[in-house]
Amino acid sequence: QVQLVESGGGLVQPGGSLRLSCGASTSIFSFYAMGWYRQAPGKQRELVGSMSTSGSTNYADSVKGRFTISRNSAKNTMYLQMNRIQPEDTAVYYCNRLLKTLFLPWGQGTQVTVSS
């Protein structure tokens, strides 16, 4: 079974930046479309952005222009660069496959807390 581990979250001030990492136990990013998801307090889990097997990316309107997804194939790692962070970005962030039918079990994610 493929294992995914999210890291890099923490406390950040509005306008600040963080880089989240999603490490995989195998080179899945070349074979499966992947997504970054987040769940804010009192809200459903939502898709933040995605990356295709070819490396093409898409983003939710709420983060477009502020967040960037990238990957390092040699390290089996996908990243979420978060810039100009807003209080509304406070959430637990997860990575998983993009297709619901191919979801792996959800991990603990990594907490991003935005506060001044």
C-alpha positions as CSV (number, residue, x, y, z in Angstrom):
1,Q,0.0,0.0,0.0
2,V,1.3,3.5,-0.9
3,Q,1.9,5.7,2.1
4,L,1.7,9.5,2.0
5,V,3.0,11.8,4.7
6,E,2.2,15.5,4.9
7,S,4.5,18.0,6.6
8,G,5.6,21.6,6.7
9,G,2.5,23.2,8.4
10,G,2.7,25.6,11.3
11,L,1.7,29.0,12.6
12,V,2.0,31.8,10.1
13,Q,1.0,35.5,10.0
14,P,-1.3,36.9,7.3
15,G,0.7,37.7,4.2
16,G,3.3,35.1,5.1
17,S,4.5,32.0,3.3
18,L,4.8,28.3,3.9
19,R,5.9,25.3,1.9
20,L,4.0,22.0,2.5
21,S,5.4,18.7,1.5
22,C,3.8,15.4,0.6
23,G,6.2,12.5,0.6
24,A,5.3,9.2,-1.0
25,S,6.7,5.8,-0.4
26,T,6.9,5.1,-4.1
27,S,7.0,7.2,-7.4
28,I,3.2,7.6,-7.6
29,F,3.3,11.1,-9.0
30,S,4.2,9.8,-12.5
31,F,1.3,7.4,-12.6
32,Y,-1.6,9.1,-10.7
33,A,-3.1,12.6,-10.8
34,M,-2.8,14.0,-7.3
35,G,-4.4,16.7,-5.3
36,W,-3.9,18.9,-2.3
37,Y,-7.0,19.1,0.0
38,R,-7.8,21.1,3.1
39,Q,-10.5,21.0,5.7
40,A,-11.2,24.2,7.7
41,P,-13.1,24.2,11.0
42,G,-16.8,23.6,10.4
43,K,-16.4,23.0,6.7
44,Q,-16.2,20.1,4.3
45,R,-12.9,18.9,2.9
46,E,-12.2,20.8,-0.3
47,L,-9.8,20.4,-3.2
48,V,-7.2,23.2,-3.2
49,G,-5.3,22.2,-6.3
50,S,-4.2,19.3,-8.4
51,M,-1.3,18.0,-10.5
52,S,-1.7,15.7,-13.4
53,T,0.8,12.9,-14.2
54,S,2.4,15.2,-16.8
55,G,2.8,18.0,-14.2
56,S,0.0,20.3,-15.3
57,T,-1.7,22.0,-12.4
58,N,-5.1,23.5,-11.6
59,Y,-6.2,25.5,-8.6
60,A,-9.3,26.5,-6.8
61,D,-10.4,30.1,-7.3
62,S,-9.8,30.9,-3.7
63,V,-6.0,30.2,-3.9
64,K,-5.3,30.9,-7.6
65,G,-2.3,33.2,-7.9
66,R,-1.2,32.6,-4.4
67,F,-0.5,28.8,-4.2
68,T,1.7,26.7,-6.5
69,I,2.0,22.9,-6.7
70,S,5.3,21.4,-7.8
71,R,7.1,18.1,-7.5
72,N,10.5,16.5,-7.2
73,S,10.3,13.1,-8.8
74,A,13.7,12.0,-7.5
75,K,12.5,12.5,-4.0
76,N,9.0,11.2,-4.5
77,T,7.7,14.5,-3.1
78,M,5.0,16.9,-4.1
79,Y,4.9,20.5,-2.7
80,L,2.4,23.2,-2.0
81,Q,4.0,26.6,-1.9
82,M,1.6,29.0,-0.1
83,N,2.2,32.7,-0.5
84,R,0.3,35.7,0.7
85,I,-1.5,33.5,3.2
86,Q,-4.9,34.7,4.4
87,P,-6.8,33.8,7.6
88,E,-9.2,31.9,5.5
89,D,-6.4,29.5,4.6
90,T,-6.5,28.1,8.2
91,A,-7.1,24.3,7.8
92,V,-5.6,20.9,8.0
93,Y,-3.9,20.2,4.6
94,Y,-3.8,16.7,3.1
95,C,-2.6,15.1,-0.1
96,N,-4.2,12.2,-1.9
97,R,-5.1,11.0,-5.3
98,L,-7.3,13.2,-7.3
99,L,-9.9,10.6,-8.3
100,K,-12.2,9.7,-5.4
101,T,-12.4,6.1,-6.5
102,L,-8.6,5.9,-6.1
103,F,-8.3,7.6,-2.7
104,L,-5.9,6.2,-0.2
105,P,-6.8,6.3,3.5
106,W,-6.6,9.9,4.8
107,G,-3.6,10.6,7.0
108,Q,-3.4,13.1,9.8
109,G,-2.5,16.0,7.4
110,T,-0.5,19.0,8.5
111,Q,-2.1,22.0,10.3
112,V,-1.8,25.5,9.0
113,T,-2.9,28.2,11.4
114,V,-3.0,31.8,10.2
115,S,-3.1,34.4,13.0
116,S,-1.6,37.8,13.7
